[in-house]
Amino acid sequence: MTGAKTAVEWLASAAPDPEACRWEWERSPLGVALLPAGRAWDVLILPGDLGYPTLDVLTRVIDRPGPVLVDFGDQRMGFFVPPGTAARWLGTGIRTAGAGTWIVVPYPGRMTGTVRWLVPPDGSGTLNDPALLELAMHEAAAGLAREEGDRS
């Protein structure tokens, strides 16, 4: 299977009806599907001004982070993390999507007008490590604070 095909299968496996999910992706003019969080993954949603530097820190520490989504306006970034993370997460300004919530997910490898993959899933089920993600957020926030201090 190609990477995109494998990623599609992995993402669709979280849907209540994987066939309907694939159908929606293929026929929807938006190229997105609504998938439940809390089954195969949770999502930590960071403001874009923190999310981009956090992703930069992650990519310096590990070869390939887990899946990361961004909305069209780059206002919010969603880092896919293991199920259950959202219920335990404590962090100011960080939204979570876990059991009982749904997220808009684009088809891997296709451009959409609403959300896009910054780091698409590879189909293996690799997710972002919450502890490493938290450390990356702290380093990114410290860097932003230094930049703000330099401007003052």
Phi and psi in radians as a Rosetta constraint file:
Dihedral C 1 N 2 CA 2 C 2 CIRCULARHARMONIC -1.278 0.35
Dihedral N 2 CA 2 C 2 N 3 CIRCULARHARMONIC 2.875 0.35
Dihedral C 2 N 3 CA 3 C 3 CIRCULARHARMONIC -1.018 0.35
Dihedral N 3 CA 3 C 3 N 4 CIRCULARHARMONIC -0.806 0.35
Dihedral C 3 N 4 CA 4 C 4 CIRCULARHARMONIC -1.128 0.35
Dihedral N 4 CA 4 C 4 N 5 CIRCULARHARMONIC -0.733 0.35
Dihedral C 4 N 5 CA 5 C 5 CIRCULARHARMONIC -1.103 0.35
Dihedral N 5 CA 5 C 5 N 6 CIRCULARHARMONIC -0.773 0.35
Dihedral C 5 N 6 CA 6 C 6 CIRCULARHARMONIC -1.088 0.35
Dihedral N 6 CA 6 C 6 N 7 CIRCULARHARMONIC -0.736 0.35
Dihedral C 6 N 7 CA 7 C 7 CIRCULARHARMONIC -1.106 0.35
Dihedral N 7 CA 7 C 7 N 8 CIRCULARHARMONIC -0.698 0.35
Dihedral C 7 N 8 CA 8 C 8 CIRCULARHARMONIC -1.065 0.35
Dihedral N 8 CA 8 C 8 N 9 CIRCULARHARMONIC -0.806 0.35
Dihedral C 8 N 9 CA 9 C 9 CIRCULARHARMONIC -1.078 0.35
Dihedral N 9 CA 9 C 9 N 10 CIRCULARHARMONIC -0.757 0.35
Dihedral C 9 N 10 CA 10 C 10 CIRCULARHARMONIC -1.106 0.35
Dihedral N 10 CA 10 C 10 N 11 CIRCULARHARMONIC -0.842 0.35
Dihedral C 10 N 11 CA 11 C 11 CIRCULARHARMONIC -1.102 0.35
Dihedral N 11 CA 11 C 11 N 12 CIRCULARHARMONIC -0.823 0.35
Dihedral C 11 N 12 CA 12 C 12 CIRCULARHARMONIC -1.094 0.35
Dihedral N 12 CA 12 C 12 N 13 CIRCULARHARMONIC -0.465 0.35
Dihedral C 12 N 13 CA 13 C 13 CIRCULARHARMONIC -1.112 0.35
Dihedral N 13 CA 13 C 13 N 14 CIRCULARHARMONIC -0.331 0.35
Dihedral C 13 N 14 CA 14 C 14 CIRCULARHARMONIC -1.435 0.35
Dihedral N 14 CA 14 C 14 N 15 CIRCULARHARMONIC -0.270 0.35
Dihedral C 14 N 15 CA 15 C 15 CIRCULARHARMONIC -1.309 0.35
Dihedral N 15 CA 15 C 15 N 16 CIRCULARHARMONIC 2.604 0.35
Dihedral C 15 N 16 CA 16 C 16 CIRCULARHARMONIC -1.031 0.35
Dihedral N 16 CA 16 C 16 N 17 CIRCULARHARMONIC -0.585 0.35
Dihedral C 16 N 17 CA 17 C 17 CIRCULARHARMONIC -2.299 0.35
Dihedral N 17 CA 17 C 17 N 18 CIRCULARHARMONIC 1.613 0.35
Dihedral C 17 N 18 CA 18 C 18 CIRCULARHARMONIC -0.975 0.35
Dihedral N 18 CA 18 C 18 N 19 CIRCULARHARMONIC -0.640 0.35
Dihedral C 18 N 19 CA 19 C 19 CIRCULARHARMONIC -1.126 0.35
Dihedral N 19 CA 19 C 19 N 20 CIRCULARHARMONIC -0.754 0.35
Dihedral C 19 N 20 CA 20 C 20 CIRCULARHARMONIC -1.115 0.35
Dihedral N 20 CA 20 C 20 N 21 CIRCULARHARMONIC -0.629 0.35
Dihedral C 20 N 21 CA 21 C 21 CIRCULARHARMONIC -1.102 0.35
Dihedral N 21 CA 21 C 21 N 22 CIRCULARHARMONIC -0.843 0.35
Dihedral C 21 N 22 CA 22 C 22 CIRCULARHARMONIC -1.089 0.35
Dihedral N 22 CA 22 C 22 N 23 CIRCULARHARMONIC -0.696 0.35
Dihedral C 22 N 23 CA 23 C 23 CIRCULARHARMONIC -1.072 0.35
Dihedral N 23 CA 23 C 23 N 24 CIRCULARHARMONIC -0.782 0.35
Dihedral C 23 N 24 CA 24 C 24 CIRCULARHARMONIC -1.070 0.35
Dihedral N 24 CA 24 C 24 N 25 CIRCULARHARMONIC -0.774 0.35
Dihedral C 24 N 25 CA 25 C 25 CIRCULARHARMONIC -1.043 0.35
Dihedral N 25 CA 25 C 25 N 26 CIRCULARHARMONIC -0.767 0.35
Dihedral C 25 N 26 CA 26 C 26 CIRCULARHARMONIC -1.283 0.35
Dihedral N 26 CA 26 C 26 N 27 CIRCULARHARMONIC -0.517 0.35
Dihedral C 26 N 27 CA 27 C 27 CIRCULARHARMONIC -1.927 0.35
Dihedral N 27 CA 27 C 27 N 28 CIRCULARHARMONIC -0.271 0.35
Dihedral C 27 N 28 CA 28 C 28 CIRCULARHARMONIC -1.253 0.35
Dihedral N 28 CA 28 C 28 N 29 CIRCULARHARMONIC 2.293 0.35
Dihedral C 28 N 29 CA 29 C 29 CIRCULARHARMONIC -1.133 0.35
Dihedral N 29 CA 29 C 29 N 30 CIRCULARHARMONIC -0.358 0.35
Dihedral C 29 N 30 CA 30 C 30 CIRCULARHARMONIC -1.463 0.35
Dihedral N 30 CA 30 C 30 N 31 CIRCULARHARMONIC -0.343 0.35
Dihedral C 30 N 31 CA 31 C 31 CIRCULARHARMONIC 1.210 0.35
Dihedral N 31 CA 31 C 31 N 32 CIRCULARHARMONIC 0.499 0.35
Dihedral C 31 N 32 CA 32 C 32 CIRCULARHARMONIC -2.247 0.35
Dihedral N 32 CA 32 C 32 N 33 CIRCULARHARMONIC 2.810 0.35
Dihedral C 32 N 33 CA 33 C 33 CIRCULARHARMONIC -2.351 0.35
Dihedral N 33 CA 33 C 33 N 34 CIRCULARHARMONIC 2.674 0.35
Dihedral C 33 N 34 CA 34 C 34 CIRCULARHARMONIC -1.669 0.35
Dihedral N 34 CA 34 C 34 N 35 CIRCULARHARMONIC 2.080 0.35
Dihedral C 34 N 35 CA 35 C 35 CIRCULARHARMONIC -2.122 0.35
Dihedral N 35 CA 35 C 35 N 36 CIRCULARHARMONIC 2.555 0.35
Dihedral C 35 N 36 CA 36 C 36 CIRCULARHARMONIC -1.353 0.35
Dihedral N 36 CA 36 C 36 N 37 CIRCULARHARMONIC 2.319 0.35
Dihedral C 36 N 37 CA 37 C 37 CIRCULARHARMONIC -1.427 0.35
Dihedral N 37 CA 37 C 37 N 38 CIRCULARHARMONIC 2.871 0.35
Dihedral C 37 N 38 CA 38 C 38 CIRCULARHARMONIC 1.627 0.35
Dihedral N 38 CA 38 C 38 N 39 CIRCULARHARMONIC -0.170 0.35
Dihedral C 38 N 39 CA 39 C 39 CIRCULARHARMONIC -1.687 0.35
Dihedral N 39 CA 39 C 39 N 40 CIRCULARHARMONIC -1.113 0.35
Dihedral C 39 N 40 CA 40 C 40 CIRCULARHARMONIC -1.756 0.35
Dihedral N 40 CA 40 C 40 N 41 CIRCULARHARMONIC -0.318 0.35
Dihedral C 40 N 41 CA 41 C 41 CIRCULARHARMONIC -2.853 0.35
Dihedral N 41 CA 41 C 41 N 42 CIRCULARHARMONIC 2.843 0.35
Dihedral C 41 N 42 CA 42 C 42 CIRCULARHARMONIC -1.994 0.35
Dihedral N 42 CA 42 C 42 N 43 CIRCULARHARMONIC 2.988 0.35
Dihedral C 42 N 43 CA 43 C 43 CIRCULARHARMONIC -2.319 0.35
Dihedral N 43 CA 43 C 43 N 44 CIRCULARHARMONIC 2.253 0.35
Dihedral C 43 N 44 CA 44 C 44 CIRCULARHARMONIC -1.728 0.35
Dihedral N 44 CA 44 C 44 N 45 CIRCULARHARMONIC 2.188 0.35
Dihedral C 44 N 45 CA 45 C 45 CIRCULARHARMONIC -1.899 0.35
Dihedral N 45 CA 45 C 45 N 46 CIRCULARHARMONIC 1.994 0.35
Dihedral C 45 N 46 CA 46 C 46 CIRCULARHARMONIC -1.842 0.35
Dihedral N 46 CA 46 C 46 N 47 CIRCULARHARMONIC 2.604 0.35
Dihedral C 46 N 47 CA 47 C 47 CIRCULARHARMONIC -1.077 0.35
Dihedral N 47 CA 47 C 47 N 48 CIRCULARHARMONIC 2.534 0.35
Dihedral C 47 N 48 CA 48 C 48 CIRCULARHARMONIC -0.991 0.35
Dihedral N 48 CA 48 C 48 N 49 CIRCULARHARMONIC -0.620 0.35
Dihedral C 48 N 49 CA 49 C 49 CIRCULARHARMONIC -1.191 0.35
Dihedral N 49 CA 49 C 49 N 50 CIRCULARHARMONIC -0.358 0.35
Dihedral C 49 N 50 CA 50 C 50 CIRCULARHARMONIC -1.718 0.35
Dihedral N 50 CA 50 C 50 N 51 CIRCULARHARMONIC -0.580 0.35
Dihedral C 50 N 51 CA 51 C 51 CIRCULARHARMONIC -1.104 0.35
Dihedral N 51 CA 51 C 51 N 52 CIRCULARHARMONIC -0.782 0.35
Dihedral C 51 N 52 CA 52 C 52 CIRCULARHARMONIC -1.092 0.35
Dihedral N 52 CA 52 C 52 N 53 CIRCULARHARMONIC -0.839 0.35
Dihedral C 52 N 53 CA 53 C 53 CIRCULARHARMONIC -1.125 0.35
Dihedral N 53 CA 53 C 53 N 54 CIRCULARHARMONIC -0.557 0.35
Dihedral C 53 N 54 CA 54 C 54 CIRCULARHARMONIC -1.123 0.35
Dihedral N 54 CA 54 C 54 N 55 CIRCULARHARMONIC -0.779 0.35
Dihedral C 54 N 55 CA 55 C 55 CIRCULARHARMONIC -1.103 0.35
Dihedral N 55 CA 55 C 55 N 56 CIRCULARHARMONIC -0.657 0.35
Dihedral C 55 N 56 CA 56 C 56 CIRCULARHARMONIC -1.065 0.35
Dihedral N 56 CA 56 C 56 N 57 CIRCULARHARMONIC -0.781 0.35
Dihedral C 56 N 57 CA 57 C 57 CIRCULARHARMONIC -1.097 0.35
Dihedral N 57 CA 57 C 57 N 58 CIRCULARHARMONIC -0.809 0.35
Dihedral C 57 N 58 CA 58 C 58 CIRCULARHARMONIC -1.000 0.35
Dihedral N 58 CA 58 C 58 N 59 CIRCULARHARMONIC -0.770 0.35
Dihedral C 58 N 59 CA 59 C 59 CIRCULARHARMONIC -1.245 0.35
Dihedral N 59 CA 59 C 59 N 60 CIRCULARHARMONIC -0.292 0.35
Dihedral C 59 N 60 CA 60 C 60 CIRCULARHARMONIC -1.437 0.35
Dihedral N 60 CA 60 C 60 N 61 CIRCULARHARMONIC -0.417 0.35
Dihedral C 60 N 61 CA 61 C 61 CIRCULARHARMONIC -1.616 0.35
Dihedral N 61 CA 61 C 61 N 62 CIRCULARHARMONIC -0.681 0.35
Dihedral C 61 N 62 CA 62 C 62 CIRCULARHARMONIC -2.208 0.35
Dihedral N 62 CA 62 C 62 N 63 CIRCULARHARMONIC 2.708 0.35
Dihedral C 62 N 63 CA 63 C 63 CIRCULARHARMONIC -1.083 0.35
Dihedral N 63 CA 63 C 63 N 64 CIRCULARHARMONIC -0.827 0.35
Dihedral C 63 N 64 CA 64 C 64 CIRCULARHARMONIC -2.511 0.35
Dihedral N 64 CA 64 C 64 N 65 CIRCULARHARMONIC 1.967 0.35
Dihedral C 64 N 65 CA 65 C 65 CIRCULARHARMONIC -1.241 0.35
Dihedral N 65 CA 65 C 65 N 66 CIRCULARHARMONIC 2.971 0.35
Dihedral C 65 N 66 CA 66 C 66 CIRCULARHARMONIC -1.253 0.35
Dihedral N 66 CA 66 C 66 N 67 CIRCULARHARMONIC -3.119 0.35
Dihedral C 66 N 67 CA 67 C 67 CIRCULARHARMONIC -1.026 0.35
Dihedral N 67 CA 67 C 67 N 68 CIRCULARHARMONIC 2.464 0.35
Dihedral C 67 N 68 CA 68 C 68 CIRCULARHARMONIC -2.433 0.35
Dihedral N 68 CA 68 C 68 N 69 CIRCULARHARMONIC 2.213 0.35
Dihedral C 68 N 69 CA 69 C 69 CIRCULARHARMONIC -1.809 0.35
Dihedral N 69 CA 69 C 69 N 70 CIRCULARHARMONIC 2.715 0.35
Dihedral C 69 N 70 CA 70 C 70 CIRCULARHARMONIC -2.416 0.35
Dihedral N 70 CA 70 C 70 N 71 CIRCULARHARMONIC 2.526 0.35
Dihedral C 70 N 71 CA 71 C 71 CIRCULARHARMONIC -1.399 0.35
Dihedral N 71 CA 71 C 71 N 72 CIRCULARHARMONIC 2.962 0.35
Dihedral C 71 N 72 CA 72 C 72 CIRCULARHARMONIC -1.014 0.35
Dihedral N 72 CA 72 C 72 N 73 CIRCULARHARMONIC -0.677 0.35
Dihedral C 72 N 73 CA 73 C 73 CIRCULARHARMONIC -1.539 0.35
Dihedral N 73 CA 73 C 73 N 74 CIRCULARHARMONIC 0.123 0.35
Dihedral C 73 N 74 CA 74 C 74 CIRCULARHARMONIC 1.034 0.35
Dihedral N 74 CA 74 C 74 N 75 CIRCULARHARMONIC 0.456 0.35
Dihedral C 74 N 75 CA 75 C 75 CIRCULARHARMONIC -1.464 0.35
Dihedral N 75 CA 75 C 75 N 76 CIRCULARHARMONIC -0.531 0.35
Dihedral C 75 N 76 CA 76 C 76 CIRCULARHARMONIC -2.411 0.35
Dihedral N 76 CA 76 C 76 N 77 CIRCULARHARMONIC 2.516 0.35
Dihedral C 76 N 77 CA 77 C 77 CIRCULARHARMONIC -2.196 0.35
Dihedral N 77 CA 77 C 77 N 78 CIRCULARHARMONIC 2.377 0.35
Dihedral C 77 N 78 CA 78 C 78 CIRCULARHARMONIC -1.940 0.35
Dihedral N 78 CA 78 C 78 N 79 CIRCULARHARMONIC 2.051 0.35
Dihedral C 78 N 79 CA 79 C 79 CIRCULARHARMONIC -1.716 0.35
Dihedral N 79 CA 79 C 79 N 80 CIRCULARHARMONIC 2.098 0.35
Dihedral C 79 N 80 CA 80 C 80 CIRCULARHARMONIC -1.333 0.35
Dihedral N 80 CA 80 C 80 N 81 CIRCULARHARMONIC 2.206 0.35
Dihedral C 80 N 81 CA 81 C 81 CIRCULARHARMONIC -2.280 0.35
Dihedral N 81 CA 81 C 81 N 82 CIRCULARHARMONIC 2.937 0.35
Dihedral C 81 N 82 CA 82 C 82 CIRCULARHARMONIC -1.055 0.35
Dihedral N 82 CA 82 C 82 N 83 CIRCULARHARMONIC 2.608 0.35
Dihedral C 82 N 83 CA 83 C 83 CIRCULARHARMONIC -0.996 0.35
Dihedral N 83 CA 83 C 83 N 84 CIRCULARHARMONIC 2.490 0.35
Dihedral C 83 N 84 CA 84 C 84 CIRCULARHARMONIC 1.689 0.35
Dihedral N 84 CA 84 C 84 N 85 CIRCULARHARMONIC -0.322 0.35
Dihedral C 84 N 85 CA 85 C 85 CIRCULARHARMONIC -1.083 0.35
Dihedral N 85 CA 85 C 85 N 86 CIRCULARHARMONIC -0.742 0.35
Dihedral C 85 N 86 CA 86 C 86 CIRCULARHARMONIC -1.037 0.35
Dihedral N 86 CA 86 C 86 N 87 CIRCULARHARMONIC -0.661 0.35
Dihedral C 86 N 87 CA 87 C 87 CIRCULARHARMONIC -1.196 0.35
Dihedral N 87 CA 87 C 87 N 88 CIRCULARHARMONIC -0.449 0.35
Dihedral C 87 N 88 CA 88 C 88 CIRCULARHARMONIC -1.777 0.35
Dihedral N 88 CA 88 C 88 N 89 CIRCULARHARMONIC -0.108 0.35
Dihedral C 88 N 89 CA 89 C 89 CIRCULARHARMONIC -1.334 0.35
Dihedral N 89 CA 89 C 89 N 90 CIRCULARHARMONIC 2.302 0.35
Dihedral C 89 N 90 CA 90 C 90 CIRCULARHARMONIC -2.165 0.35
Dihedral N 90 CA 90 C 90 N 91 CIRCULARHARMONIC 2.064 0.35
Dihedral C 90 N 91 CA 91 C 91 CIRCULARHARMONIC -2.987 0.35
Dihedral N 91 CA 91 C 91 N 92 CIRCULARHARMONIC 2.225 0.35
Dihedral C 91 N 92 CA 92 C 92 CIRCULARHARMONIC -1.176 0.35
Dihedral N 92 CA 92 C 92 N 93 CIRCULARHARMONIC 2.287 0.35
Dihedral C 92 N 93 CA 93 C 93 CIRCULARHARMONIC 1.397 0.35
Dihedral N 93 CA 93 C 93 N 94 CIRCULARHARMONIC 0.029 0.35
Dihedral C 93 N 94 CA 94 C 94 CIRCULARHARMONIC -1.838 0.35
Dihedral N 94 CA 94 C 94 N 95 CIRCULARHARMONIC 2.128 0.35
Dihedral C 94 N 95 CA 95 C 95 CIRCULARHARMONIC -1.580 0.35
Dihedral N 95 CA 95 C 95 N 96 CIRCULARHARMONIC 2.742 0.35
Dihedral C 95 N 96 CA 96 C 96 CIRCULARHARMONIC -2.261 0.35
Dihedral N 96 CA 96 C 96 N 97 CIRCULARHARMONIC 2.635 0.35
Dihedral C 96 N 97 CA 97 C 97 CIRCULARHARMONIC -2.241 0.35
Dihedral N 97 CA 97 C 97 N 98 CIRCULARHARMONIC 1.989 0.35
Dihedral C 97 N 98 CA 98 C 98 CIRCULARHARMONIC -2.321 0.35
Dihedral N 98 CA 98 C 98 N 99 CIRCULARHARMONIC -2.691 0.35
Dihedral C 98 N 99 CA 99 C 99 CIRCULARHARMONIC -0.888 0.35
Dihedral N 99 CA 99 C 99 N 100 CIRCULARHARMONIC 2.313 0.35
Dihedral C 99 N 100 CA 100 C 100 CIRCULARHARMONIC 1.583 0.35
Dihedral N 100 CA 100 C 100 N 101 CIRCULARHARMONIC -0.031 0.35
Dihedral C 100 N 101 CA 101 C 101 CIRCULARHARMONIC -2.040 0.35
Dihedral N 101 CA 101 C 101 N 102 CIRCULARHARMONIC 2.826 0.35
Dihedral C 101 N 102 CA 102 C 102 CIRCULARHARMONIC -2.229 0.35
Dihedral N 102 CA 102 C 102 N 103 CIRCULARHARMONIC 2.579 0.35
Dihedral C 102 N 103 CA 103 C 103 CIRCULARHARMONIC -2.235 0.35
Dihedral N 103 CA 103 C 103 N 104 CIRCULARHARMONIC 2.656 0.35
Dihedral C 103 N 104 CA 104 C 104 CIRCULARHARMONIC -1.449 0.35
Dihedral N 104 CA 104 C 104 N 105 CIRCULARHARMONIC 2.169 0.35
Dihedral C 104 N 105 CA 105 C 105 CIRCULARHARMONIC -2.186 0.35
Dihedral N 105 CA 105 C 105 N 106 CIRCULARHARMONIC 2.155 0.35
Dihedral C 105 N 106 CA 106 C 106 CIRCULARHARMONIC -1.365 0.35
Dihedral N 106 CA 106 C 106 N 107 CIRCULARHARMONIC 2.734 0.35
Dihedral C 106 N 107 CA 107 C 107 CIRCULARHARMONIC -1.119 0.35
Dihedral N 107 CA 107 C 107 N 108 CIRCULARHARMONIC 2.288 0.35
Dihedral C 107 N 108 CA 108 C 108 CIRCULARHARMONIC -1.078 0.35
Dihedral N 108 CA 108 C 108 N 109 CIRCULARHARMONIC 2.326 0.35
Dihedral C 108 N 109 CA 109 C 109 CIRCULARHARMONIC 1.519 0.35
Dihedral N 109 CA 109 C 109 N 110 CIRCULARHARMONIC -0.019 0.35
Dihedral C 109 N 110 CA 110 C 110 CIRCULARHARMONIC -2.056 0.35
Dihedral N 110 CA 110 C 110 N 111 CIRCULARHARMONIC 2.519 0.35
Dihedral C 110 N 111 CA 111 C 111 CIRCULARHARMONIC -1.415 0.35
Dihedral N 111 CA 111 C 111 N 112 CIRCULARHARMONIC 2.453 0.35
Dihedral C 111 N 112 CA 112 C 112 CIRCULARHARMONIC -2.267 0.35
Dihedral N 112 CA 112 C 112 N 113 CIRCULARHARMONIC 2.929 0.35
Dihedral C 112 N 113 CA 113 C 113 CIRCULARHARMONIC -1.592 0.35
Dihedral N 113 CA 113 C 113 N 114 CIRCULARHARMONIC -0.096 0.35
Dihedral C 113 N 114 CA 114 C 114 CIRCULARHARMONIC -1.947 0.35
Dihedral N 114 CA 114 C 114 N 115 CIRCULARHARMONIC -0.867 0.35
Dihedral C 114 N 115 CA 115 C 115 CIRCULARHARMONIC -2.391 0.35
Dihedral N 115 CA 115 C 115 N 116 CIRCULARHARMONIC 2.743 0.35
Dihedral C 115 N 116 CA 116 C 116 CIRCULARHARMONIC -2.546 0.35
Dihedral N 116 CA 116 C 116 N 117 CIRCULARHARMONIC 2.790 0.35
Dihedral C 116 N 117 CA 117 C 117 CIRCULARHARMONIC -1.496 0.35
Dihedral N 117 CA 117 C 117 N 118 CIRCULARHARMONIC 2.201 0.35
Dihedral C 117 N 118 CA 118 C 118 CIRCULARHARMONIC -1.491 0.35
Dihedral N 118 CA 118 C 118 N 119 CIRCULARHARMONIC -0.718 0.35
Dihedral C 118 N 119 CA 119 C 119 CIRCULARHARMONIC -2.224 0.35
Dihedral N 119 CA 119 C 119 N 120 CIRCULARHARMONIC 1.776 0.35
Dihedral C 119 N 120 CA 120 C 120 CIRCULARHARMONIC -1.250 0.35
Dihedral N 120 CA 120 C 120 N 121 CIRCULARHARMONIC 2.693 0.35
Dihedral C 120 N 121 CA 121 C 121 CIRCULARHARMONIC -1.141 0.35
Dihedral N 121 CA 121 C 121 N 122 CIRCULARHARMONIC 2.584 0.35
Dihedral C 121 N 122 CA 122 C 122 CIRCULARHARMONIC -1.702 0.35
Dihedral N 122 CA 122 C 122 N 123 CIRCULARHARMONIC -0.029 0.35
Dihedral C 122 N 123 CA 123 C 123 CIRCULARHARMONIC 1.592 0.35
Dihedral N 123 CA 123 C 123 N 124 CIRCULARHARMONIC -0.161 0.35
Dihedral C 123 N 124 CA 124 C 124 CIRCULARHARMONIC -1.462 0.35
Dihedral N 124 CA 124 C 124 N 125 CIRCULARHARMONIC -0.235 0.35
Dihedral C 124 N 125 CA 125 C 125 CIRCULARHARMONIC 1.604 0.35
Dihedral N 125 CA 125 C 125 N 126 CIRCULARHARMONIC 0.091 0.35
Dihedral C 125 N 126 CA 126 C 126 CIRCULARHARMONIC -1.080 0.35
Dihedral N 126 CA 126 C 126 N 127 CIRCULARHARMONIC 2.287 0.35
Dihedral C 126 N 127 CA 127 C 127 CIRCULARHARMONIC -2.152 0.35
Dihedral N 127 CA 127 C 127 N 128 CIRCULARHARMONIC 2.920 0.35
Dihedral C 127 N 128 CA 128 C 128 CIRCULARHARMONIC -1.318 0.35
Dihedral N 128 CA 128 C 128 N 129 CIRCULARHARMONIC 2.355 0.35
Dihedral C 128 N 129 CA 129 C 129 CIRCULARHARMONIC -1.287 0.35
Dihedral N 129 CA 129 C 129 N 130 CIRCULARHARMONIC 2.110 0.35
Dihedral C 129 N 130 CA 130 C 130 CIRCULARHARMONIC -1.033 0.35
Dihedral N 130 CA 130 C 130 N 131 CIRCULARHARMONIC -0.684 0.35
Dihedral C 130 N 131 CA 131 C 131 CIRCULARHARMONIC -1.169 0.35
Dihedral N 131 CA 131 C 131 N 132 CIRCULARHARMONIC -0.750 0.35
Dihedral C 131 N 132 CA 132 C 132 CIRCULARHARMONIC -1.169 0.35
Dihedral N 132 CA 132 C 132 N 133 CIRCULARHARMONIC -0.680 0.35
Dihedral C 132 N 133 CA 133 C 133 CIRCULARHARMONIC -1.091 0.35
Dihedral N 133 CA 133 C 133 N 134 CIRCULARHARMONIC -0.742 0.35
Dihedral C 133 N 134 CA 134 C 134 CIRCULARHARMONIC -1.096 0.35
Dihedral N 134 CA 134 C 134 N 135 CIRCULARHARMONIC -0.752 0.35
Dihedral C 134 N 135 CA 135 C 135 CIRCULARHARMONIC -1.100 0.35
Dihedral N 135 CA 135 C 135 N 136 CIRCULARHARMONIC -0.715 0.35
Dihedral C 135 N 136 CA 136 C 136 CIRCULARHARMONIC -1.113 0.35
Dihedral N 136 CA 136 C 136 N 137 CIRCULARHARMONIC -0.674 0.35
Dihedral C 136 N 137 CA 137 C 137 CIRCULARHARMONIC -1.098 0.35
Dihedral N 137 CA 137 C 137 N 138 CIRCULARHARMONIC -0.749 0.35
Dihedral C 137 N 138 CA 138 C 138 CIRCULARHARMONIC -1.087 0.35
Dihedral N 138 CA 138 C 138 N 139 CIRCULARHARMONIC -0.784 0.35
Dihedral C 138 N 139 CA 139 C 139 CIRCULARHARMONIC -1.123 0.35
Dihedral N 139 CA 139 C 139 N 140 CIRCULARHARMONIC -0.731 0.35
Dihedral C 139 N 140 CA 140 C 140 CIRCULARHARMONIC -1.115 0.35
Dihedral N 140 CA 140 C 140 N 141 CIRCULARHARMONIC -0.757 0.35
Dihedral C 140 N 141 CA 141 C 141 CIRCULARHARMONIC -1.113 0.35
Dihedral N 141 CA 141 C 141 N 142 CIRCULARHARMONIC -0.687 0.35
Dihedral C 141 N 142 CA 142 C 142 CIRCULARHARMONIC -1.115 0.35
Dihedral N 142 CA 142 C 142 N 143 CIRCULARHARMONIC -0.707 0.35
Dihedral C 142 N 143 CA 143 C 143 CIRCULARHARMONIC -1.114 0.35
Dihedral N 143 CA 143 C 143 N 144 CIRCULARHARMONIC -0.710 0.35
Dihedral C 143 N 144 CA 144 C 144 CIRCULARHARMONIC -1.129 0.35
Dihedral N 144 CA 144 C 144 N 145 CIRCULARHARMONIC -0.686 0.35
Dihedral C 144 N 145 CA 145 C 145 CIRCULARHARMONIC -1.135 0.35
Dihedral N 145 CA 145 C 145 N 146 CIRCULARHARMONIC -0.702 0.35
Dihedral C 145 N 146 CA 146 C 146 CIRCULARHARMONIC -1.091 0.35
Dihedral N 146 CA 146 C 146 N 147 CIRCULARHARMONIC -0.776 0.35
Dihedral C 146 N 147 CA 147 C 147 CIRCULARHARMONIC -1.059 0.35
Dihedral N 147 CA 147 C 147 N 148 CIRCULARHARMONIC -0.751 0.35
Dihedral C 147 N 148 CA 148 C 148 CIRCULARHARMONIC -1.110 0.35
Dihedral N 148 CA 148 C 148 N 149 CIRCULARHARMONIC -0.724 0.35
Dihedral C 148 N 149 CA 149 C 149 CIRCULARHARMONIC -1.132 0.35
Dihedral N 149 CA 149 C 149 N 150 CIRCULARHARMONIC -0.640 0.35
Dihedral C 149 N 150 CA 150 C 150 CIRCULARHARMONIC -1.166 0.35
Dihedral N 150 CA 150 C 150 N 151 CIRCULARHARMONIC -0.509 0.35
Dihedral C 150 N 151 CA 151 C 151 CIRCULARHARMONIC -1.382 0.35
Dihedral N 151 CA 151 C 151 N 152 CIRCULARHARMONIC -0.367 0.35
